[in-house]
Amino acid sequence: MSPRKSEKPFGSQINAPWADESPRDPKAAAISILIKEIHLPPQQPRRYFDPDALKELVNSIKEHGILQPLLVRPLASGGYELVAGERRYRAASESGLTEVPVVIRELSNSDALSLSLIENLQREDLNPVEETEGILQLLSLHLETTQSEVISLLYRLNNESKGKVTRNVTGKETVERVSKIFDSIGRMSWSSFVRNRLPLLNLPQEIREALQQGQIAYTKAKVIARVKDELARSSLLSETLKNNLSLSQIKEKIEELQPTSDKSSDPLSKRLQTAYKQINKSKVWSDPKKRQKLEKLLNQLEALTSAE
């Protein structure tokens, strides 16, 4: 079937400074193609879609159709690869549409991945874990290095900014490139990303999954992750999800989990034990004056403890 033009506008422009033109170019002509001609890319930035939100979109598409075209690129083997708009693609498939409006662009593998990442990162409903992974993927792509090296770079930049290591070790050009990428995303600075997002990658599995599914805020997730005991942590997570505990309530629960202080390690307790040993070894018992002072001190101690 030959594509036919759509009269629907394509929407607003994505801020992608490394791309010569935007995938949401208002002047780009949208056409309709068979949905079966569209193939998902092997590397998809987004993996979790909220079932309720997807259902709402399905209902909206059934009533109003797709208001914003998908972005695709032609494949040498035939058909098209989806670049941006996977949520709309899934909802359109579920709603039973056989055709969808698209904008076709000739894109390299790296450009397609970059635009797909940007499209996802600018969504408000992206969960913090996927947002973190997406930003790392984008940095890795444009800095032409591995994600583990990107993480090391960001921590090094953070240490430089705090004066923990020699400044400008990483080079001014690299710092500017990193800052430019974060500015283009428009979500946060790289320093905020290091402080608030990178720690999410080390969360225990059950907390990370709850965060990915939108069941818990990342601020709560980070606090619960501080509980080292797996059973206690799992129990606190379950209680938080069931009762929607606030951050302050979670912290109170964690305080209750802390063991009471060990008196044997208290400095004052150690002094009392040492004094008792010294008194037993000394000649205070044979000296009437010292014995009288000791008795007076004991009376004061007894009065102190009985007053509670």
C-alpha positions in Angstrom: 0.0 0.0 0.0 1.4 3.4 -0.9 1.8 5.9 2.0 -0.6 8.8 2.0 -0.1 12.2 3.6 -1.7 13.3 6.9 -3.0 16.7 7.7 -2.1 16.5 11.3 0.8 18.7 12.6 3.9 17.0 13.9 4.3 18.8 17.2 7.2 20.7 18.9 10.9 20.5 18.3 13.2 18.4 20.4 16.3 20.2 21.7 19.0 18.0 20.2 22.1 20.2 19.5 24.0 17.3 17.9 21.3 16.7 15.3 21.2 18.9 12.2 17.4 18.7 12.2 14.8 17.7 14.7 12.7 14.6 14.6 9.8 16.8 15.5 10.3 19.3 12.7 6.9 21.1 12.3 7.6 21.2 8.5 8.1 17.5 8.2 5.3 15.8 6.3 3.5 12.9 8.1 2.3 9.9 6.0 0.3 6.8 6.9 1.8 3.3 6.7 0.8 -0.2 7.7 1.6 -0.8 11.4 2.9 -4.3 10.4 5.6 -2.6 8.4 7.1 -1.1 11.6 9.7 -3.0 13.5 11.0 -2.3 17.0 14.7 -1.6 17.3 17.0 -4.3 18.9 18.1 -1.7 21.5 15.2 0.0 23.1 15.8 2.8 25.7 12.5 2.2 27.5 11.5 -1.1 28.9 8.7 -0.4 31.4 5.3 1.0 30.4 2.7 1.7 33.1 -0.3 -0.6 32.3 -2.9 1.9 33.5 -1.4 4.8 31.5 -1.1 2.6 28.4 -4.7 1.6 28.8 -5.8 5.3 28.9 -3.8 5.9 25.8 -5.4 3.0 24.0 -8.9 4.4 24.9 -7.8 7.9 23.7 -6.5 6.5 20.4 -9.8 4.6 19.8 -11.7 7.8 20.3 -9.4 10.4 18.7 -6.8 8.5 16.7 -3.0 9.2 17.0 -2.5 12.9 17.3 1.3 12.9 17.0 3.0 10.8 14.3 5.7 8.2 15.1 9.3 8.7 13.9 10.7 5.9 11.8 13.6 5.2 9.5 13.7 3.0 6.5 15.4 -0.4 6.7 17.6 -1.8 3.9 15.7 -5.1 4.4 12.4 -3.5 3.9 9.9 -1.9 6.2 10.7 0.7 8.9 12.4 0.8 12.3 10.7 2.7 15.1 12.8 5.6 16.4 10.5 7.5 18.6 6.9 6.9 19.8 7.0 3.4 21.2 4.2 4.1 23.6 1.9 5.3 20.8 3.0 2.3 18.7 2.0 -0.2 21.5 -1.3 1.6 22.1 -2.1 1.7 18.4 -1.4 -2.1 18.1 -3.6 -2.8 21.1 -6.4 -0.6 19.8 -6.5 -2.6 16.6 -5.3 0.1 14.2 -3.8 -1.2 10.9 -2.3 2.1 9.9 -0.4 4.8 11.8 0.9 8.3 10.9 4.7 8.5 10.7 7.5 10.8 9.7 10.2 9.0 7.8 13.8 10.1 8.3 17.1 8.7 7.0 19.2 8.1 10.2 22.3 6.3 11.1 22.3 3.8 13.9 23.8 6.2 16.4 21.6 9.1 15.3 18.5 6.9 15.6 19.5 5.8 19.1 20.3 9.3 20.2 16.9 10.7 19.1 15.1 7.7 20.7 16.9 8.4 24.0 16.2 12.1 23.8 12.5 11.4 23.1 12.3 9.2 26.1 14.3 11.4 28.4 12.0 14.4 27.7 8.9 12.4 28.8 7.5 13.3 32.2 6.4 9.8 33.1 9.8 8.2 32.7 10.8 6.4 36.0 14.0 7.5 37.7 15.9 4.2 37.0 15.2 4.3 33.3 16.0 8.0 33.2 19.4 7.3 34.8 20.1 4.4 32.4 19.0 6.5 29.5 21.2 9.4 30.4 24.2 7.1 30.8 23.5 5.5 27.4 23.3 9.0 25.8 26.6 10.1 27.4 28.2 6.8 26.4 27.0 7.3 22.8 28.2 10.9 22.4 31.4 10.6 24.4 32.2 7.4 22.5 33.1 5.3 25.6 31.5 2.6 27.8 28.9 3.3 30.4 31.2 2.2 33.2 33.8 4.7 32.0 31.1 7.4 31.9 30.2 6.7 35.5 33.9 6.9 36.5 34.2 10.2 34.6 31.2 11.7 36.3 32.5 10.8 39.8 35.9 12.2 38.8 34.2 15.5 37.8 32.4 15.6 41.0 35.6 15.0 43.0 37.3 17.8 41.1 34.4 20.2 41.8 34.7 19.5 45.5 38.5 19.9 45.4 39.2 16.3 46.4 41.4 15.8 43.3 43.4 18.1 41.1 41.1 20.3 39.0 40.9 20.0 35.2 42.4 16.5 35.1 39.6 15.4 32.8 40.1 18.4 30.5 38.0 21.5 29.9 36.6 20.1 26.6 35.3 17.0 28.2 33.6 19.0 30.9 32.0 21.2 28.4 30.7 18.3 26.3 29.2 16.7 29.4 27.5 19.9 30.5 26.2 20.5 26.9 24.5 17.0 26.9 22.9 17.6 30.3 21.7 21.1 29.1 20.2 19.6 26.0 18.2 17.1 28.2 17.0 19.9 30.4 16.2 17.7 33.4 19.1 18.3 35.8 22.8 19.2 36.0 25.5 16.6 35.9 26.3 17.3 39.6 22.7 16.6 40.6 22.8 13.5 38.4 25.8 12.2 40.3 24.3 13.0 43.7 20.7 11.9 43.2 20.6 9.5 40.3 23.8 7.3 40.1 23.1 5.9 43.6 19.9 4.3 42.2 22.0 1.9 40.2 23.2 0.3 43.4 19.8 -0.2 44.9 18.7 -3.7 46.1 16.8 -5.5 43.4 13.3 -5.4 45.1 13.6 -1.7 45.7 14.8 -1.0 42.2 11.9 -3.0 40.7 9.4 -1.0 42.8 11.0 2.2 41.6 10.9 1.1 38.0 7.2 0.3 38.3 6.4 3.7 39.8 5.3 2.3 43.1 7.7 4.4 45.2 9.5 7.7 45.0 13.3 7.6 44.6 13.8 9.6 47.8 12.0 6.9 49.8 13.8 4.1 47.8 17.3 5.5 48.8 16.3 5.7 52.5 14.9 2.2 52.6 18.1 0.9 50.9 20.1 1.9 53.9 18.6 -1.0 55.9 21.3 -3.7 55.6 19.2 -6.6 57.0 17.5 -8.1 53.9 14.4 -9.3 55.8 13.9 -6.0 57.7 14.4 -4.1 54.5 11.9 -6.2 52.6 9.4 -5.9 55.4 9.8 -2.1 55.5 9.4 -1.9 51.7 6.2 -3.9 51.8 4.8 -1.8 54.6 5.7 1.4 52.7 3.9 0.2 49.6 0.9 -1.0 51.4 0.4 2.0 53.7 2.0 4.7 51.5 4.3 5.7 54.3 5.8 9.2 54.2 9.5 9.8 54.1 9.5 10.9 57.8 7.5 7.7 58.8 10.1 5.5 57.0 12.9 7.2 58.8 11.1 6.6 62.2 10.7 3.0 61.3 14.4 2.7 60.5 15.2 4.3 63.9 13.1 1.6 65.6 15.1 -1.0 63.8 18.4 0.3 65.1 19.8 -1.8 68.0 20.0 -0.1 71.4 23.4 1.2 72.2 25.8 -1.2 73.8 26.7 0.0 77.3 29.9 -1.9 77.3 31.3 0.4 74.6 30.1 3.6 76.3 33.1 5.6 77.6 31.4 6.4 80.9 30.6 2.8 81.5 34.2 1.9 80.9 35.4 4.5 83.4 33.0 3.1 86.1 34.3 -0.4 85.5 37.9 0.7 85.7 37.2 2.7 88.9 35.6 -0.3 90.5 38.6 -2.5 89.7 41.0 0.1 91.1 39.0 0.5 94.3 39.1 -3.2 94.9 42.9 -3.3 94.5 43.6 -0.1 96.5 44.0 0.3 100.3 40.9 2.5 100.5 39.2 -0.1 102.7 41.9 0.2 105.5 41.9 4.0 105.5 38.9 5.3 107.6 38.9 8.8 105.9 39.0 7.3 102.3 36.4 4.7 103.3 34.1 7.5 104.6 34.4 9.4 101.3 33.7 6.2 99.3 30.6 5.6 101.3 29.4 9.1 100.6 30.0 8.7 96.9 28.1 5.4 96.9 25.2 7.1 98.6 25.2 9.7 95.9 25.2 7.0 93.2 22.4 5.1 94.8 20.4 8.3 95.1 21.0 9.1 91.4 19.8 5.7 90.2 16.8 5.5 92.5 15.6 8.9 91.4 14.7 7.6 87.9 
